[in-house]
Amino acid sequence: MTINGWDISEADAEQWTVTPGFSSISNDSDWARGSPMPVLLGNTTGFKTIKVTLLVKADRDREVILQRCSRILSHLLEPAELVLDGFDHKFYGILSKHTITENPLNVPFVKFNRAAELTLEFSCYEYGDTVTKTFTGQTQISIINPGNVITPILVEITPQTGVASTVITGLCREAGTGKELPVTIGEMVTGKTVILDGETGLFTQDGEVKRELEIWGLPALLPGTNAITINNSWTDITLKYRPRFM
């Protein structure tokens, strides 16, 4: 197991058990009193909770065990990417709760043994490896999102020649109806890349905020096949995303 690339074996710890979970679901549907029909809305997803227990070892030294647990926790003060043994997907989130149990192996007649159980609970989301696709001069793009929930996407658009505006559909949708909303990028300059980052919400051109832009929401892919259209064939477009999972 690693935490932001740091291997817990450096603290003489090993992943013991994982209790997986699924994303929370909420809904704001309502049936107003006196109305013949309810207002039914789609569900929205939130954090998933996973529990990871670690076995932290030392050579009959309680203080060393506690110091090693402390070292592990110090790597979890900020949001962390978790790579768990035996899991293909990764998890990103925050530590929400932790407990320590001494003598988890129940060796009789001792209060502590050469190991302790450190239990970590995370509020997080699950995703796969980054997928990168580049298309040159295409006005119709079909791309598959193997995730099973809406997935943010980073879009890089580089014009081969200067154009007054480029219109892209299939990246943004109306929250309530799912209706596609076009993205219009103005004053595009040859060779200067416009980046629409659906994860951070930053929209830039050559590192500066892109102001000549009409966009209604954050770029994202639906699960399955997505159709993206561009109104000219003088554009290179690169799509980068990490499929999200329930």
Secondary structure, 3 states (H helix, E strand, C coil): CEECCEEHHHHCEEEEEEECCCEEEECCCECCCCCCCCECCCCEEEEEEEEEEEEEECCCCHHHHHHHHHHHHHCCCCCEEEECCCCCCEEEEEEEEEEEEECCCCCCCCCCCCEEEEEEEEEEEEECCCEEEEEECCCEEEEEECCCCCEEEEEEEEECCCEEEEEEEEEEECCCCCCEEEEEEEEECCCCCEEEECCCCCEEECCEECCCEECCCCCEECCEEEEEEECCCCEEEEEEECCEEC
